[in-house]
Amino acid sequence: MTDADKYFCVRCDAILPLDISGAVLSCRQCRMKHSVLDMLGKELKSVVVFNERCKEEEVDEAENMGPLTDRKCPNCDHEGMTYTTRQLRGADEGQTVFYLCPRCKFQDNENS
């Protein structure tokens, strides 16, 4: 077992909690018990690396805005806004519609 393996559950490969207040670490996924002695003196470091977006992966912004509706933009009077819907309130209530003007990027919403 390598040092890196000691931070993961041997049964389900979940990351073990770093709370070592007791004598045993309990995996939150499968509840397997692990000895704290395996963790003592170990240092865990992590790094997040974000890759730059490649040119061929870039999507035309106009294509990615969503469907177009006949709503007039209250900011610039442009005829036509894109929209998306989300269920933000209770299931027994209507959806929230988010509008975006493709010309001036003004955002508006409506509770339906």
KEKE-868860 format. One line per field, with one value per atom (N, C-alpha, C): residue number from 1; residue in three letters; x, y, z. Coordinates in nm, 4 decimals, m for minus. Each point is the difference from the previous one (the first is absolute). Example, Ala and Ser with C-alpha at 12.3 -4.5 7.8 and 13.67 -1.06 7.14 Angstrom:
<seses>
figu = [1,1,1,2,2,2]
zalo = [ALA,ALA,ALA,SER,SER,SER]
c1 = [1.3190,m0.0890,0.0900,m0.0350,0.0820,m0.0770]
c2 = [m0.5690,0.1190,0.1200,0.1050,0.1190,0.1090]
c3 = [0.7800,0.0000,0.0000,m0.0720,0.0060,0.0730]
</seses>
This chain:
<seses>
figu = [1,1,1,2,2,2,3,3,3,4,4,4,5,5,5,6,6,6,7,7,7,8,8,8,9,9,9,10,10,10,11,11,11,12,12,12,13,13,13,14,14,14,15,15,15,16,16,16,17,17,17,18,18,18,19,19,19,20,20,20,21,21,21,22,22,22,23,23,23,24,24,24,25,25,25,26,26,26,27,27,27,28,28,28,29,29,29,30,30,30,31,31,31,32,32,32,33,33,33,34,34,34,35,35,35,36,36,36,37,37,37,38,38,38,39,39,39,40,40,40,41,41,41,42,42,42,43,43,43,44,44,44,45,45,45,46,46,46,47,47,47,48,48,48,49,49,49,50,50,50,51,51,51,52,52,52,53,53,53,54,54,54,55,55,55,56,56,56,57,57,57,58,58,58,59,59,59,60,60,60,61,61,61,62,62,62,63,63,63,64,64,64,65,65,65,66,66,66,67,67,67,68,68,68,69,69,69,70,70,70,71,71,71,72,72,72,73,73,73,74,74,74,75,75,75,76,76,76,77,77,77,78,78,78,79,79,79,80,80,80,81,81,81,82,82,82,83,83,83,84,84,84,85,85,85,86,86,86,87,87,87,88,88,88,89,89,89,90,90,90,91,91,91,92,92,92,93,93,93,94,94,94,95,95,95,96,96,96,97,97,97,98,98,98,99,99,99,100,100,100,101,101,101,102,102,102,103,103,103,104,104,104,105,105,105,106,106,106,107,107,107,108,108,108,109,109,109,110,110,110,111,111,111,112,112,112]
zalo = [MET,MET,MET,THR,THR,THR,ASP,ASP,ASP,ALA,ALA,ALA,ASP,ASP,ASP,LYS,LYS,LYS,TYR,TYR,TYR,PHE,PHE,PHE,CYS,CYS,CYS,VAL,VAL,VAL,ARG,ARG,ARG,CYS,CYS,CYS,ASP,ASP,ASP,ALA,ALA,ALA,ILE,ILE,ILE,LEU,LEU,LEU,PRO,PRO,PRO,LEU,LEU,LEU,ASP,ASP,ASP,ILE,ILE,ILE,SER,SER,SER,GLY,GLY,GLY,ALA,ALA,ALA,VAL,VAL,VAL,LEU,LEU,LEU,SER,SER,SER,CYS,CYS,CYS,ARG,ARG,ARG,GLN,GLN,GLN,CYS,CYS,CYS,ARG,ARG,ARG,MET,MET,MET,LYS,LYS,LYS,HIS,HIS,HIS,SER,SER,SER,VAL,VAL,VAL,LEU,LEU,LEU,ASP,ASP,ASP,MET,MET,MET,LEU,LEU,LEU,GLY,GLY,GLY,LYS,LYS,LYS,GLU,GLU,GLU,LEU,LEU,LEU,LYS,LYS,LYS,SER,SER,SER,VAL,VAL,VAL,VAL,VAL,VAL,VAL,VAL,VAL,PHE,PHE,PHE,ASN,ASN,ASN,GLU,GLU,GLU,ARG,ARG,ARG,CYS,CYS,CYS,LYS,LYS,LYS,GLU,GLU,GLU,GLU,GLU,GLU,GLU,GLU,GLU,VAL,VAL,VAL,ASP,ASP,ASP,GLU,GLU,GLU,ALA,ALA,ALA,GLU,GLU,GLU,ASN,ASN,ASN,MET,MET,MET,GLY,GLY,GLY,PRO,PRO,PRO,LEU,LEU,LEU,THR,THR,THR,ASP,ASP,ASP,ARG,ARG,ARG,LYS,LYS,LYS,CYS,CYS,CYS,PRO,PRO,PRO,ASN,ASN,ASN,CYS,CYS,CYS,ASP,ASP,ASP,HIS,HIS,HIS,GLU,GLU,GLU,GLY,GLY,GLY,MET,MET,MET,THR,THR,THR,TYR,TYR,TYR,THR,THR,THR,THR,THR,THR,ARG,ARG,ARG,GLN,GLN,GLN,LEU,LEU,LEU,ARG,ARG,ARG,GLY,GLY,GLY,ALA,ALA,ALA,ASP,ASP,ASP,GLU,GLU,GLU,GLY,GLY,GLY,GLN,GLN,GLN,THR,THR,THR,VAL,VAL,VAL,PHE,PHE,PHE,TYR,TYR,TYR,LEU,LEU,LEU,CYS,CYS,CYS,PRO,PRO,PRO,ARG,ARG,ARG,CYS,CYS,CYS,LYS,LYS,LYS,PHE,PHE,PHE,GLN,GLN,GLN,ASP,ASP,ASP,ASN,ASN,ASN,GLU,GLU,GLU,ASN,ASN,ASN,SER,SER,SER]
c1 = [0.0846,m0.0846,0.0892,m0.0222,0.0783,m0.0563,0.0750,m0.0482,m0.1295,m0.0111,m0.1210,m0.1217,0.0177,m0.1110,m0.0608,0.0751,m0.0491,m0.1062,m0.0195,m0.1020,m0.1323,m0.0019,m0.1189,m0.0443,m0.1299,m0.0557,0.0445,0.0461,0.0467,m0.1160,m0.1206,m0.1160,m0.0656,m0.0283,m0.0775,0.0750,0.1250,0.0847,m0.0489,m0.0905,m0.0441,0.1095,0.0027,0.0968,m0.0413,0.0966,m0.0298,m0.0093,m0.0896,m0.0090,0.1286,0.0384,0.1252,m0.0163,m0.1156,m0.0241,0.0634,0.1082,0.0695,m0.0141,m0.1171,m0.0216,m0.0173,m0.0373,m0.0165,0.1131,m0.0155,0.1022,m0.0242,m0.1199,m0.0386,m0.0609,0.0342,m0.0656,m0.1065,m0.1196,m0.1091,m0.0288,0.0066,m0.0280,m0.1457,m0.0223,m0.1370,m0.0813,0.0666,m0.0690,m0.0444,0.0935,m0.0321,0.0072,0.0373,0.0057,0.1122,0.0945,0.1131,0.0865,0.0520,0.0833,0.1472,0.0741,0.1425,0.0722,0.1157,0.0768,0.0608,m0.0089,0.0599,0.1516,0.0556,0.1451,0.0579,m0.0790,0.0462,0.0138,m0.0701,0.0005,0.0980,0.0390,0.0845,0.1330,0.0413,0.1279,m0.0025,m0.1121,m0.0098,m0.0491,0.0497,m0.0403,m0.0667,m0.1175,m0.0756,0.0035,0.0428,0.0026,m0.0753,m0.0694,m0.0684,0.0179,m0.0080,0.0168,m0.1109,m0.0615,m0.1000,0.0587,0.0029,0.0551,m0.1139,m0.0225,m0.1025,0.0665,m0.0491,0.0550,m0.0596,0.0797,m0.0516,m0.0908,m0.1020,m0.0950,0.0621,m0.0059,0.0547,m0.0911,0.0576,m0.0772,m0.1106,0.0264,m0.1002,m0.1151,0.0192,m0.1063,m0.0915,0.0421,m0.0814,m0.1283,m0.1102,m0.1308,m0.0436,m0.0614,m0.0526,m0.1004,0.0205,m0.0821,m0.1476,m0.0300,m0.1388,m0.0692,0.0726,m0.0584,m0.0266,0.0742,m0.0065,m0.0960,m0.0729,m0.0847,m0.1363,m0.0473,m0.1309,m0.0982,m0.1262,m0.1005,m0.0359,m0.0471,m0.0341,m0.1509,m0.0436,m0.1420,m0.0259,m0.1263,m0.0372,m0.0070,0.0638,m0.0012,0.0928,m0.0452,0.0779,0.0864,0.1278,0.0926,m0.0382,m0.0245,m0.0349,0.1177,0.1204,0.1192,0.0345,0.0002,0.0445,m0.1069,m0.1198,m0.1135,0.0263,0.1001,0.0258,m0.1155,m0.0503,m0.1104,0.0571,m0.0207,0.0483,0.0979,m0.0367,0.0867,0.0060,0.1154,0.0102,m0.0501,m0.0359,m0.0522,0.0403,0.0027,0.0141,m0.0980,m0.0372,m0.0929,0.0642,m0.0345,0.0486,m0.1124,m0.0037,m0.0971,0.0670,m0.0179,0.0659,m0.0878,m0.1305,m0.0930,m0.0555,m0.1028,m0.0571,m0.0522,m0.0119,m0.0458,m0.1434,m0.0783,m0.1383,m0.0128,0.1119,0.0000,0.0666,m0.0211,0.0526,0.1507,0.0527,0.1432,0.0370,0.1279,0.0534,0.0643,m0.0371,0.0536,0.1053,0.1201,0.1095,0.0189,m0.0035,0.0154,0.1357,0.0594,0.1284,m0.0059,0.0338,0.0040,0.1320,m0.0056,0.1247,0.0785,m0.0640,0.0692,0.0740,m0.0713,0.0620,0.0296,m0.0363,0.0239,m0.0807,m0.1067,m0.0876,m0.0720,m0.0090,m0.0676,m0.1261,m0.1054,m0.1285,m0.0576,m0.0925,m0.0658,m0.1467,m0.0747,m0.1440,m0.0423,m0.0777,m0.0545,m0.1327,m0.0063,m0.1239,m0.0876]
c2 = [m0.1174,0.1174,0.1239,0.0895,0.1227,0.1030,0.1082,0.1061,0.0608,0.0154,0.0595,m0.0887,m0.1333,m0.0920,0.0112,0.0495,0.0076,0.1073,0.0871,0.1039,m0.0447,m0.1221,m0.0520,m0.1300,m0.0231,m0.1236,m0.1180,m0.1072,m0.1167,m0.0785,0.0180,m0.0738,0.0719,0.1314,0.0694,0.1133,0.0259,0.1043,0.1420,0.0204,0.1351,0.0698,0.1322,0.0762,m0.0080,m0.0318,m0.0101,0.1390,0.0182,0.1298,0.0276,0.1267,0.0348,0.0283,m0.0295,0.0185,m0.1170,0.0266,m0.1075,0.0191,0.0432,0.0227,m0.1319,m0.1064,m0.1299,m0.0936,m0.1276,m0.0991,m0.0650,0.0241,m0.0673,0.1014,m0.0119,0.0773,m0.0880,0.0524,m0.0756,0.0570,m0.0856,0.0419,0.0440,0.1176,0.0521,m0.0727,m0.0656,m0.0697,m0.1406,m0.0815,m0.1407,m0.0342,0.0975,m0.0144,m0.0914,m0.0361,m0.0817,0.0814,m0.0647,0.0657,m0.0117,0.1115,0.0053,0.0546,m0.0541,0.0438,0.1384,0.0857,0.1328,m0.0102,m0.1048,m0.0169,m0.0023,m0.0445,0.0004,0.1424,0.0968,0.1383,0.0892,m0.0373,0.0868,0.0287,0.1253,0.0402,0.0187,m0.0221,0.0145,0.1403,0.0551,0.1323,m0.0147,0.0586,m0.0092,0.1351,0.0010,0.1217,m0.0288,0.1015,m0.0174,0.1257,m0.0180,0.1090,m0.0128,0.1123,0.0026,0.0770,m0.0625,0.0626,0.0173,0.1241,0.0279,0.0118,m0.0748,0.0036,0.1172,0.0575,0.1059,m0.0613,0.0743,m0.0476,0.0089,m0.1087,m0.0030,0.0766,0.0569,0.0776,m0.0829,m0.1261,m0.0805,m0.0391,0.0106,m0.0320,0.1181,0.1209,0.1175,m0.0073,0.0359,m0.0065,0.1425,0.0185,0.1314,0.0409,0.1184,0.0444,0.0099,0.0416,0.0131,m0.1358,m0.1053,m0.1335,m0.0573,0.0447,m0.0585,0.0737,0.0998,0.0802,m0.0620,m0.0886,m0.0606,0.0455,m0.0450,0.0348,0.1488,0.0516,0.1409,0.0180,0.1034,0.0304,0.1424,0.0349,0.1312,0.1078,m0.0176,0.0983,0.1170,0.1215,0.1207,0.0321,0.0296,0.0326,0.1343,0.0061,0.1270,0.0973,m0.0494,0.0844,0.0703,m0.0745,0.0573,m0.0080,m0.0497,m0.0135,m0.0965,m0.0853,m0.1029,m0.1001,m0.0347,m0.0958,m0.1407,m0.0787,m0.1375,m0.0210,m0.0849,m0.0353,m0.1511,m0.0519,m0.1437,m0.0283,m0.1260,m0.0325,m0.1397,m0.0187,m0.1313,m0.0033,m0.1192,m0.0138,m0.0841,0.0307,m0.0748,m0.0120,m0.1094,m0.0220,0.0411,0.1257,0.0515,m0.0081,0.0025,m0.0017,m0.1408,m0.0152,m0.1321,m0.0659,m0.1314,m0.0765,0.0355,0.0510,0.0357,0.1434,0.0683,0.1364,0.0008,0.1066,0.0097,0.0155,m0.0151,0.0152,0.1476,0.0278,0.1346,0.0017,0.0999,0.0137,0.1111,m0.0321,0.0962,0.0419,0.1313,0.0548,0.0689,m0.0072,0.0652,0.0657,0.1285,0.0718,m0.0327,m0.0515,m0.0332,0.1245,0.1151,0.1224,0.0654,0.0322,0.0760,m0.0850,m0.1293,m0.0952,0.0326,0.0796,0.0294,m0.1280,m0.0228,m0.1202,0.0400,m0.0756,0.0249,m0.1358,m0.0027,m0.1274,0.0226,m0.1093,0.0039,m0.1277,0.0133,m0.1166,m0.0356,m0.1165,m0.0389,m0.0848]
c3 = [0.0000,0.0000,0.0000,m0.0965,m0.0068,0.0971,0.0238,0.0885,m0.0524,m0.1317,m0.0580,0.0230,m0.0008,0.0198,0.1392,0.0970,0.1367,0.0182,m0.0979,0.0079,m0.0620,m0.0518,m0.0656,0.0651,0.0007,0.0559,m0.0870,0.0631,m0.0753,m0.0588,0.0516,m0.0511,m0.1180,0.0136,m0.1038,m0.0685,0.0388,m0.0588,0.0240,0.0955,0.0351,0.0802,m0.0061,0.0792,0.1465,0.0863,0.1423,0.0622,0.0977,0.0679,0.0760,0.0086,0.0650,0.1494,0.0564,0.1430,0.0744,0.0732,0.0718,0.1504,0.0449,0.1426,0.0760,m0.0676,0.0647,m0.0399,0.0323,m0.0316,m0.1359,m0.0564,m0.1236,m0.0963,m0.1269,m0.1046,m0.0621,m0.0128,m0.0596,m0.1381,m0.1009,m0.1371,m0.0088,m0.0560,m0.0101,m0.1057,m0.0935,m0.1082,0.0414,0.0475,0.0289,0.1489,0.0841,0.1468,0.0494,m0.0877,0.0439,0.0963,0.1030,0.1009,m0.0385,0.0166,m0.0294,0.1221,0.0313,0.1152,m0.0244,0.1008,m0.0079,m0.0041,0.0553,0.0016,m0.1413,m0.0976,m0.1389,m0.0547,0.0605,m0.0482,0.0754,0.1192,0.0817,m0.0682,0.0055,m0.0579,m0.1504,m0.0631,m0.1449,m0.0333,m0.1094,m0.0451,m0.1360,m0.0137,m0.1243,m0.0701,m0.1243,m0.0809,m0.1287,m0.0499,m0.1273,m0.0836,m0.1302,m0.0946,m0.1036,m0.0347,m0.1054,m0.1160,m0.1176,m0.1191,m0.0999,m0.0412,m0.0996,m0.1357,m0.0962,m0.1351,m0.0761,m0.0899,m0.0848,m0.1054,m0.0368,m0.0990,m0.1393,m0.0741,m0.1353,m0.0952,m0.1042,m0.0973,m0.0641,m0.0358,m0.0671,0.0925,0.1319,0.0951,0.0257,m0.0387,0.0252,m0.0812,0.0657,m0.0633,m0.0298,m0.1157,m0.0341,0.1068,0.0594,0.1125,m0.0378,m0.1219,m0.0432,m0.0059,m0.0352,m0.0068,0.1385,0.1007,0.1331,0.0939,m0.0496,0.0868,0.0268,m0.0822,0.0199,m0.1071,0.0123,m0.1001,0.0056,m0.1127,m0.0132,0.0108,0.0709,0.0130,m0.0480,m0.0212,m0.0530,0.1071,0.1100,0.1091,m0.0347,0.0280,m0.0269,0.1207,m0.0239,0.1087,0.0610,0.1312,0.0637,0.0093,m0.0231,0.0114,m0.1317,m0.1117,m0.1285,m0.1087,0.0325,m0.0930,m0.1155,0.0135,m0.1019,0.0025,m0.1178,m0.0087,m0.0068,0.1050,0.0057,0.1140,0.0932,0.1129,0.0101,0.0406,0.0241,0.1409,0.0270,0.1316,0.0445,0.1307,0.0634,0.1153,0.0445,0.1123,0.1091,0.1242,0.1167,0.1012,0.0692,0.1074,0.1307,0.0410,0.1192,0.1235,m0.0197,0.1134,0.0157,0.0784,0.0266,m0.1260,0.0034,m0.1163,m0.0382,0.0949,m0.0297,m0.0521,m0.0229,m0.0528,m0.1364,m0.0748,m0.1357,m0.0049,m0.1213,m0.0219,m0.0071,0.0173,m0.0212,m0.1379,m0.0806,m0.1352,0.0020,m0.0457,m0.0068,m0.1457,m0.0255,m0.1341,m0.0113,m0.1190,m0.0268,m0.1374,m0.0042,m0.1278,m0.0698,m0.1232,m0.0703,m0.0417,m0.0069,m0.0419,0.1170,0.1098,0.1099,0.1235,m0.0044,0.1100,0.1268,m0.0138,0.1133,0.0409,0.1311,0.0510,0.0752,m0.0214,0.0639,0.0374,0.0957,0.0333,0.0272,m0.0059,0.0187,0.0714,0.1076,0.0700,m0.0636,m0.0630,m0.0686,0.0897]
</seses>
